[in-house]
Amino acid sequence: METQDKARDRAPEKAAEKAPEKVKEKAPVQAAEKGPEKVREKAEKAGERTPEKAREKAKEKAAEKAPEKAPDKDIRYFVRIRNTDLDGTRSVQIALTKIPGIGRITSQAISRLAKVNPLATMGKLDDAGVERLRQVVENYGPQVPAWMLNRPADPYTGEGKHLLSTDVLIGKEDDVNRMRKIRCYRGIRHETGQKVRGQRTKSTGRTGTTVGVKRKKE
């Protein structure tokens, strides 16, 4: 019992001896960690997290990424070729496709014949380049092989032609009227408003006021 009492008496003495040393060791470290610099950093970070400053930073980043583009004064927004207003902000090979009868391959061929860069912006071309494009478009048929024409054999003259702009619609109407006059199968189908190219009409393409199927009376 005496030994247990002595051990209990000695325990607080040892704890009292070790405690101040540990406190002394940790105190300067904690003071250094919690110095004025770290306090300032925490305050700055807390200030950055506020919604107002976050919005300001987002606006600054957006302004840096997407600077405002001033309208280009040297560009022509509409270029008129073959009675069609072409978009001056598009490239030459894309802008020319707005003319009926001209596709991507035809527009590239026209730009090469006119000695114009097909990737250049249409509105930034000089007057000489636009005039060359106009001349090539007007005289396109004789300058290309027959397989590049959209009307290689005209039914009236037998000559190869390339129809453009309003000539495309007029030529289509003339072809349909010619088939109606000669009373061929395709002409009759055009006249009655039914499908022309051999499609089935049992379930689709049905015309008239009849709806459904009538059963035969027994």
BELRA-V866803 format. One record per backbone hydrogen bond with DSSP energy under -1.0 kcal/mol. CO is the residue of the C=O (numbers start at 0). NH is the residue of the N-H. E is the energy in kcal/mol with one decimal. If there is no record, write none. Layout:
co={CO	CO}
nh={NH	NH}
e={E	E}
//
This chain:
co={0	1	2	3	4	5	6	9	10	11	12	13	14	17	18	19	20	21	22	25	26	27	28	29	31	34	35	36	37	38	39	40	41	42	43	44	46	49	50	51	52	53	54	55	56	57	58	59	60	61	76	78	83	85	86	87	89	90	91	94	95	98	99	102	103	104	105	106	107	108	109	110	116	117	119	121	122	125	126	127	128	129	130	131	132	133	134	139	140	144	145	150	153	158	160	163	164	165	166	167	168	169	170	171	172	173	174	175	176	177	178	183	184	185	186	187	188}
nh={4	5	6	7	8	9	10	13	14	15	16	17	18	21	22	23	24	25	26	29	30	31	32	33	34	38	39	40	41	42	43	44	45	46	47	48	49	53	54	55	56	57	58	59	60	61	62	63	64	65	87	85	80	78	89	122	121	94	95	97	98	101	164	106	107	108	109	110	111	112	113	115	119	92	91	124	75	129	130	131	132	133	134	135	136	137	138	142	143	147	148	160	157	153	150	166	167	169	170	171	172	173	174	175	176	177	178	179	180	181	183	187	188	189	190	191	193}
e={-2.3	-2.4	-2.2	-2.2	-2.1	-2.2	-1.8	-2.2	-2.3	-2.3	-1.9	-2.4	-2.3	-2.0	-2.5	-2.7	-2.3	-2.7	-2.4	-2.6	-2.3	-2.3	-2.5	-2.6	-1.0	-1.7	-2.1	-2.4	-2.4	-2.0	-2.6	-2.7	-2.4	-2.0	-2.2	-1.4	-1.0	-1.9	-2.1	-2.1	-2.4	-2.1	-2.4	-2.2	-2.3	-2.3	-2.3	-1.9	-2.5	-2.5	-2.5	-3.1	-2.3	-1.9	-1.0	-2.7	-2.8	-3.0	-2.1	-1.5	-1.6	-1.7	-2.5	-2.4	-1.9	-2.2	-2.4	-2.2	-1.9	-2.4	-2.1	-3.0	-1.5	-2.2	-1.9	-1.3	-1.1	-2.0	-2.2	-2.1	-1.9	-2.1	-2.2	-2.2	-2.4	-2.2	-1.9	-1.0	-1.2	-1.5	-1.5	-3.2	-2.3	-2.4	-1.6	-1.9	-1.2	-2.1	-2.4	-1.9	-2.2	-2.3	-2.0	-2.0	-2.4	-2.2	-1.9	-1.9	-2.1	-2.0	-1.6	-2.4	-2.3	-2.2	-2.2	-2.3	-2.2}
//
